[in-house]
């Protein structure tokens, strides 16, 4: 079926200015190609039943889903396409079992039992491949271009860096995928975000995505899939593209993706679950074919100059409340509407920041490098390159948490862990750690954390009054050394 025609008829899909109207020849975006190949049928409610090529599960959202299956007397439809790991609640200062937290131990045990019962492969600590679900999927080669990928975690958009449609889903949808290997989904419209030029030295994918969210808003992507493109995106390595797509969800988009290219193929080559031999050559040819056509139509196009992006930090309580590190915190009167003014007032009160003050110099209590956003090998390499020979400021607690056991092994083989330890960081075991309050790594009281993670919501890092300032890993390192928010370019003499 021509789903594109059906979506237009339903008023779900428009045409970007300057593109052909209905009935004229027009290419397809990657999103449209992958959707068309995976849509099983249109449902009476206007949704499509979509086949899921890869289902990733973890200990938080899946135990309840397995309970629903048992209640319905159902089996897992495709256990060969489902893979499990443990990440959210795993302690990073020692994973000896049983965990001291009885609830965490129960969740892990429930996942282990379900994987045995339903024949699902589990990457636990004993496997040597455990890690954050959005880190191990790519590093194992499970994540591949042209897939529809689902996981019971909002940051599943990460996998879109490989040219896939990657969706975060809720527990009942986890149940649906387990039982049928499909999802009922409403079609999305597609916004192309073109980033022209090159990012300047000391500016990273994290700064770029915070800049985009600030520009378009935390709800700006509602109903959209974001296609990231342009010279600056093509220049990014795969792990930086993962950072970018990881936070598409923070801008309201359901999906974020980058078209696959040679960097994608080079990253996947030789990974455990990637195609091998003749199958590899065939896969690459198909992956090349699913990239967006040069004449693809888009519902919206946003163009950004990479030269306008600077090291960016959040000052408020959502990722859209962000500024350049050399800017001042907004004043209440800067809001254009009463709702905006109320949001600024609320954020300033919670963050205990002075309106109109510089963000540089704000005291930091904790520095955290890790998470599914910035816990990969390239993140630790880049920080270690600048951190060597420096020391964390007195009174700052600094944590470096690899995103997976493999990241930890490779980093330690290169001696990166020694650089962090000698600087005063705690080098931890793999897990989600201080990204969220589901494990022992938490803020205390009104501590302020310079964090490389993805969310700065109230209470996100464990304390109901704790404060989070999002930034790139190198900016976190700069804050740890200075004991306050600082411009990494100045701290590390980057120009």
N, C-alpha and C positions, 0 to 999 in steps of 0.2 A: 504493500500500500504506500501511496505517496503521503507520508506523515506530514511533510512540510506543507502540502496543499491543505491537509486536514486541519493543521494548526492555524493556518491563515484564515481558513473558513470559520474557525472557532474564535478568531480574534486574538489568538495567542502569540502570533508571530508577525512582526512588522518587517519593513524593509528599510535599511539605513538609507539616508539621503544620498542620492546619486547612484543607487543600485537599481537593477532592473525590477520592474513591477511583475506581478503575477502573470505567468504565461510566457515570459521571455527567458532566454537561456541564462542561467546563473549557476555558478559553482556552489559547492557545499563546504561548510566549515567542518572541522574534525568532529565537533560535537554532533552535528547532523548525521555525518557518516556513521559514527559509532552507534548513535541512537538507532538509526535505521537498521543496522545490522543486528541489534540486540532486542528490538521491540518485537515481541511475540504477537501481540494483537492489541487493538484499541478496545478499551472497556467502556461500558455504557455511560460511566460518569465522566468521560473525557480523558481519563488517565490512560497510560499505556502499561501493559504488562511487559516488563523488561527483564531479559535474562542476565544474571549476574555471573561474570566469568571468574571472579575471585572474591571469596568471603573471608574476611579476617575477623577474628574474635579475641576477646580478652576476658579477664576475670570479673569485670564490673557489670557489663550489660548482658552477658550471655547466660549465667546460671538461671536467671528467671525465664529466659527464652526456652532453655532446655526443659524447665519445669512445665511450661505450657505444652511443649511437644509430648511429654509423658502423659499429661492430662488428656490430650487428644488422641493418644495411642498412635502417634506418628513417628516415623524414622527421619533421619537426615537424608535428603534427596541425593546430594552429591558430596559425600564426605571428602572425596578427592579434591574438591575445589574449596574446601574450608580448612583454614590453618589457625591455630591458637597460640597465644603467648601470654605471659604475665608481666604486667608493667605498672599499672596505676598504684597498686597498694604495696608493692614490694619494697621493703626497707633497703636503703642504699648503703647502710653502714654495716651490713651483714645479713645474709639471707638464710640463716640457719632456721630449720623448721623444728617444731612448730613456731609460727610467728607469735610474738608476745601479745599482739592484738588478736583477740579471739575472732572478731568479725572478719578480719583480713584472712586469717587462717581458714575460716569456714568458706570464704569465697574462692580461695585457691583450691581447696579440697573439692568443692563442688565442680569447678571447671575440670580438674583432673579426672574426677569420676565420669563426667559427661563425655570427655574425650575418649576414655576407655570404652564406655558403653556404646558410643555412636561411631567409633572408628575414625576419629579426627586426630591429625598430627598436632602434637603440642610441643612448642619450643619453650620448655621450662628451664630453670637454672641448670639442671643436670645435663641438658642437651648441649650446653655450650653455645647456644644460638639465641638465648633469651634476650629480650630487649623491648624497647618501646615499639608498639605495633607498626607505627609509620616509619620506623627506622629499619626494622628487620625485613619488612616486605620488599623494599627496593634492594637492600644489600644481599638478599638471598635470590634475587631475580624472579621472585613471585610476581612483582609488579611489572607489567609490560604494556607497551603501547596498544591502543585499540580495545582495551578491556573496559567493561563496566565493573567497578570494584565497590564493594560495600563493607562497612565496618560500623559497629555500634560505638562510634566516637566521632565527635563533630569535626575533628581535624583530619578526617580521611581525605579531604581535598588535596593533601600533600602529594598523593600518588598521581595527581593530574600532571605533575611535572614530567611524566613519561608519555604524555599524550593519551591519557585514559580519562574516562568519566568516573570520578571517584566521589562517592557519596557517604556522608555520615548519616546513620539511621538510628532510630530508637529501638527499644527492646522488643516491642511487638513486631517491628519490621525485621529484626534479627530472627525472630521466630519464623516469619514468613519465608525468609531466604533459606533458613535451615530446612524448612519443610518442602519448599517448591523450587529453590534456586532462582526465584524471580522476585521482583518488587513491582508494586503498583505505583507509578510515578506520573506526576503531571509534567508535560513538556516544559522546558525552560527556553527563554529567549537568550540570545548570545550577544555579549558586549565584548568588542575587541579593544584591548588596552595596549596601545602602541607606545613604547618607550624609546624615543629617538636619542641618538648619540650614545655616549659612554658615561658610566658612573665615574665620579672623580675619586682619586685616592682617598682611602679612609671612609668611603661610603659603600655600604653593602646591601645585599638583598633585603635585609631586615629594615634598613632605613627606607628603601624604596617602597616596600609594602606598607609601612606606616605612613609614608607620604601619600600613597594612593588612598588609603582608608581615610586619612584626614581630608583629602580633596573630595572624595565621593561620598563619604559618610558611612557610618556603621550599618545603615539600612539602604545604602545606595545600590547595593547589588541584589536586593530582594527580587526573586523571580528570574535571576540571570545566572548563566554560566559565564565566567570571565575567561576570555582567551588572551593570554599575555603574549605580546609579540613585539617586534621591533629590534633594532640593532643592539640595544642594551640587554634585552632578554637573550638574544642569540649569543651574546658574549658571556653570559653566566654559565658556570659549570653546573652539573646536575644537582649537587647538594644545595647550591644557592637557589636554583629553580624550585627545589622542594620547600625551602623556606618561604619563597614567594607564594606558592600555591597553598601551603599550610594555612596562611592567614587570609586567604580569600574569603573564608567563612566569617572572619571578623568584620569584613566589609559588607556582610549580608548576602553574598553570593552563595549559591548551593554548591557550585563547582568552580574550580579554577584549573586551567590547564595550559601547557605549552606544547606546541607542535613538536613531534619527535624529529631529531636530526642526527647527524653523525655522533655528536656528543652523547646522545641517548644510547645509541647502539654500542659505542665504545664502553660506556658504563656497564651495560648489561652483559657484554661478551664474557663468557666463561663463568658466570655466576651459577650457583648450584641448580637452580630451577629454570634457567634460561635454556632455550632450544640449543641443540648441539649439532655439529656436522651439517649435512644437507638441509636439515630442518632449520638451522640458523639462517642460511642464505634465503630460504623461502620466507621465513618470518620477517627478515629485514625488508624484502621486497614488498611484503604486505604492509608493514609498518610505514614505509615510505608513501604508500598509496593513500593512507588515511589522513595525512596532513591536510590542512585546509587548502582548498583550491585558491589560486591567485585571484579568481573572480568571485570568491565566496561572498554572499550577502550577509550582512550583520544587522542586528536590530539597533545597535548603537556603536559608535566608535569614539573613543577618548584618546587623545594624543598628549603625551607628557614628554617634556625635555629632561633627559637624564641629568643635564647640568644644573637643573633647578633643585635636585635632591641633595640634601646635606645630612649629616648625622642627626637622627631624629629620635626624640624621646617622648614618652607620654607624661602628661602632668595631671591627668584626671582619673576617671574610673571606668573608662572604656577605651579601646585602642584608637578610636577616632579623635580623642582628646589628646592630640600630639602636636609638638612644635619642634622646630630646629633647635639644636642645643644652644645656639647663640641667640635665641629669641627669649622674650619675656612671657611669663604666665599671663593668660588673658585676664581682663577685668570684667566684672559682671556686666558693665554697660557695653562691652564689646558684642554681646549677643544681639542679633538682629530681631529676634522675637522674644516674647515673654518666656516661652518654653526654653529657648536657648539661654536666656539669662538665668533662669531657674537651674538649668543643668550646670552652668558654670559655677553658680553659687554653691550648689550641692557638692560639686567636685572639690572646690577650694576648701570648703569646710571639712570634708572628709580627709583630704590630703594634707590639711594644715599648711597650706601654701598661701603666701601673701599675693594678692592680686597685683599684677604688673611687675612682680619681682622677676629677676633672672632665674632660670631653671638651673643654670650652672651654679655650683656652690651649695646646693641643697644636700644636707647631711645624709649619708648612707650608712645603714647598720648591717645590712646583709648584701652579698653579691652572689648571684646564682648564674652559672653557665651550664646549660643543659636543655632538656625537653625535646619534644618531637619537632620543634621549630629550629633549634640551634644546638643540638647535641651530637653532631656528626663529626667525623674525623677532620674534615676541612676546617670546622669551627675551632677545634682545639689546636690544630696546626697554626692557624692564623694568629690566634691569641698567643701561643707559646713563642712564636717568632718575635713578638714585641715584648713579651712579659719577662723573658730571660734576664736575670740580674736585678730585678725589681722586687719590692716587698709590699705586701698588703698593709694598708694603714692600720695602726693600733686601734682596737675596738671594732674592727670590721670582721664579720664572719664571712668567709668566702668558700663557696662550694663549686667544684667542677664535677659534673655527673655525666659520664658517657651514655649515649643513647642505646647502646647494646653491648653485649659481651664482646662482639667482634670489634666494635669501635674501641673498647677498652684494650683489647689485645694488641691491636695495631698501634694505638697511641703509646702504649707501654713499650712496645718493641722499638719505637722511635725515640723513647726517652721523654716523651711529652709530659708524662705523669710527674717525672722528677722536676721539670721546670715549674709546674703548678705547685707541687709540694714545697719546693725551695722558696717560692714566692709567698707562701703562707696559705694557699688554698687547701681545702680538704679534697682529696681525690677519692671519689666514691664509686660504688658498684652501679651497674646499669639499672635504670628505672626512670619513671616520670618525676620522681623527687619533688622539688619545691615548686613545680609548675602548678600543682593543685593540692588541696588538703586531704588526700586520701592515703597518706603514709606518714611516717614520723617526722619528715622534713617540713617543718612549719615555722612561720613567723610567730613571734611572741609580742603581745601587747601592741604598741603603736610603732613597732619597728618598720623602717622603710627599706625595701629591697630593690636593688638594681638588678633586673632580671632579663634574661634572654628568651623568656618564654613568650606565650601568645596572648595572655589575658591579664588585665589589671583590674578586674571586677572587685568590688568590696568583699573582703574576706576570702578571696581566691586562694591565698597562700596560707590559710590556716587560722589566722587570728581575725576575729570579727572587726578589729580596728587596725589590722596591719595594712601597710600601704605598698603598692607595687608601681615601679617605674620601668616600663618596657624599653629595651634598647638592644643594639647589636652586641654580640659577645665581646668585641674589642672595646666597646663603650662600657660594658660591665667591668672589664678588667681595669679600664681607666678609672672608673668610680671606686673600685676596690683599692687601688693604689693611692688615690687622692683622699679617699674617705668621704667623697662628695661627688655629685654629678659633675662630670668634666668632659671636655672635648678630647676624644682619643687622638685626634690629629695633633693637638697641642702637646698632650702628655707623651706621645710616642714619636713626636717630630716627623709626622707624615705629611708630605707635600708633593 
